Amino acid sequence: MFTTFVVQPIFNLLVLIYALIPGHNFGLAIILFTIVIRLLMWPLVKKQIRQAKITRQLQPELKRIKKEAKGDRQRESQMMLELYKERGVNPFGMLPTLIVQAVVLFGLYMGLIKVIKHSDEIVKFAYEPLQRLPWMEHLAANIQSFDNSLFGIIDLARPALSQGGVYWPALLLVFLSAGIQFLTSRQLMPVDKEARKLKHILKAAADGQQADQTEVNAAVGRSMQYFIPIMVLLFTVNLAAALSLYWFVGGVVAYIQQRRALAEEGEDLMVAADKPAPAKQVARTERGSKITLSNTPEAEIVSSPSKPKSAQSPASRKKKRR
């Protein structure tokens, strides 16, 4: 089912582009295919940027909530959830984009493996209407005409590292794909000069200091901007260069999309995370109480339990009637 509903449609889009472009270069087809996929993901990218921006703006409020909770984890979690609800933040808002990227990458990988092992699969694995295109009929009769290189410079079927040694053009693509992944991750990462590194937090926890979960999560997020590029490098170095080309082009387009989305949002996420939010927010934590979140740096979270009418003294009620 995955092959029928995911792998084959993704691969056939690539085949359609390959069969229609002048010159019928497979590397160019992968580049154009990647651009088309990223353009189709533009609505998800904009949503991802908006969520990241709101999350950055909430950092001062989250710090104040932590101070107000005074170590009460249950109360702190409740207050955070209410704040997220007030500001329309979905903690899992980035998952759709990541899932789509993973599905396309895996589907493309499985399709490319077929072609790399057997060149004639580019015809056999294509839908019947595509097989009737002029260039596809030519390939069916003369499969040696299939060019799986990037403009005749890089053999996209070869990995960077193999038993035959190092293939330097493919290795260059691997490093470029890892590098652009680092830049796209860093582009969305807010800067907090006072934030501690994860190793310092863990060292303090080993010395008996209680680790704050919010601070740990932020430190893990900052570490991921280094971890993901390393994983990309290790993952693609032994795979066909076609996957590295897809990852690199996708990263370049993603960087441009994120930059445009940041400009449309009117604010750069690279500013300090402790910048105060632009407006007051009120988050209700329990029945009869509320948390007022001010936009002033010196403001504190004020818990204001409502006073029931029955608590008023008889003398005060008599004075009020007079």
Secondary structure as GFF3:
##gff-version 3
##sequence-region A 1 322
A	DSSP	alpha_helix	2	2	.	.	.	ID=ss1
A	DSSP	pi_helix	3	7	.	.	.	ID=ss2
A	DSSP	alpha_helix	8	20	.	.	.	ID=ss3
A	DSSP	alpha_helix	26	40	.	.	.	ID=ss4
A	DSSP	alpha_helix	42	57	.	.	.	ID=ss5
A	DSSP	alpha_helix	59	69	.	.	.	ID=ss6
A	DSSP	alpha_helix	73	87	.	.	.	ID=ss7
A	DSSP	alpha_helix	95	117	.	.	.	ID=ss8
A	DSSP	alpha_helix	121	124	.	.	.	ID=ss9
A	DSSP	alpha_helix	128	131	.	.	.	ID=ss10
A	DSSP	alpha_helix	134	141	.	.	.	ID=ss11
A	DSSP	three_ten_helix	143	145	.	.	.	ID=ss12
A	DSSP	beta_strand	149	150	.	.	.	ID=ss13
A	DSSP	beta_strand	154	155	.	.	.	ID=ss14
A	DSSP	beta_strand	161	162	.	.	.	ID=ss15
A	DSSP	beta_strand	165	166	.	.	.	ID=ss16
A	DSSP	alpha_helix	168	187	.	.	.	ID=ss17
A	DSSP	alpha_helix	198	206	.	.	.	ID=ss18
A	DSSP	alpha_helix	213	236	.	.	.	ID=ss19
A	DSSP	alpha_helix	241	265	.	.	.	ID=ss20
A	DSSP	beta_strand	281	286	.	.	.	ID=ss21
A	DSSP	beta_strand	289	293	.	.	.	ID=ss22
A	DSSP	beta_strand	302	303	.	.	.	ID=ss23
A	DSSP	three_ten_helix	309	311	.	.	.	ID=ss24
A	DSSP	alpha_helix	314	321	.	.	.	ID=ss25
###
